[in-house]
Amino acid sequence: KNKNPGLQKYALDCILNYKNKSVTPYKTNLQNLVDEKKFKDELTQFKITEDSEAIQPDHREHVMPLILRILYGKMTTKLAADKKGGGQTRRSLIMRYLSGCNENELKMFIDMAFSYLKQYMTIEPKEIYASILNNTDLKSVTTPGKLHSMLNLFDVVREYFGGYMKDQLLSEFFKIFYAICSNFASVLSNIDKVHVSYVKVMKNLRTLSISILGKLFDHFEKYVWSKDELFVIFETLIWPLIPRLHFEGVHNPTALLKLFNIWCQNPRYYVLFVTCSEEDSSLSILPPLFKLLTTLKTAPGVVNMILDMIEKLLTLVEDEEDKDIPNIESFCTLKVETVDKSDINFGSKILIPHLPSILEVMKRRIA
């Protein structure tokens, strides 16, 4: 998986010298993939989907790892054309090509692409968070550039491969995200010991992560998030920002508010709005959200977004076809008032404590 085409060629020649019967028939294809001049044409002509039969079924386990290593090297090569978007084009080309892989091969690629975090791929999300938090050494943290690069690659893999992954692989893939989030969260938890410019970069990474998290909830709307996963998400991305939502979100919708807006579009996620901190039950989403709504200085665009969210909470119910999907259970939730009328949806029930705030805003609008 070396980025240097010359070294790739020598490495491939060494492998081909072994004359593996499962690899030799594809000698020309592999050489063309390594060759910069023939690379794009080969991607077009040499199909790797299982139904294309370009690769014999019993040869795949030997050939595909080589193809994956070659293409990963190609994808991460710094091209002279990068500044003009050449690198982005190449990456898109490769990712589209690799979407022809089966799930085991996708996992192989993910393991390869995120080998830096491989020690976290086999443990539970909560353990990832605890491990990184407890072993943080501010003198040798993962650089923001590295974290940013991994976040971007994670989002690219989500975009191109996400639809082909089953829940098991998705949950393993998401661990990469939790590890990245835990890394910057561990630095930000020591904010008094970190240089102000470094803090700013880490906060920017957190904002980017919240945006990517929104895509995860939007893209994988039937995924059953575990309590552990939600715990890490809230600890690293939600709780640090919630206390400041009512003043940071005054002028424009923040990444966090946009995430909540995505949650409002799917009744399966409504339980997240009554999720509270295990250490402090007063720390939850809706009180700061309504504080932002009722603040006089809050911009009309922000107010309208929150009112739109409220409307969705009041009206949306789970589709019949989604009834078979297990409900999401959060790690710690507030008690929701029981209402006599059974025809009231869950979104309405969780809004009952906040009716005065809603009425106050409506009153202002009428006035």
Secondary structure, DSSP 8 states (H G I E B T S, - for coil): --S-HHHHHHHHHHHHTT--TTTGGGHHHHHHHHSTTTHHHHHHHS--STTT-SS-GGGHHHHHHHHHHHHHHHHT---GGGGGTHHHHHHHHHHHHHTTS-HHHHHHHHHHHTGGGGGGTTS-HHHHHHHHHHT--TTS---HHHHHHHHHHHHHHHHHHGGG--HHHHHHHHHHHHHHHHHHHHHHTTGGGS-HHHHHHHHHHHHHHHHHHHHHHHH-TT----HHHHHHHIIIIITTTGGGHHHHTSSS--HHHHHHHHHHT-GGGGGGGGBB-SS-TT-BSHHHHHHHHH-TT--HHHHHHHHHHHHHHHH----GGGTTS-----SSB------S-TTS-HHHHHHGGGHHHHHHHHHHHH-
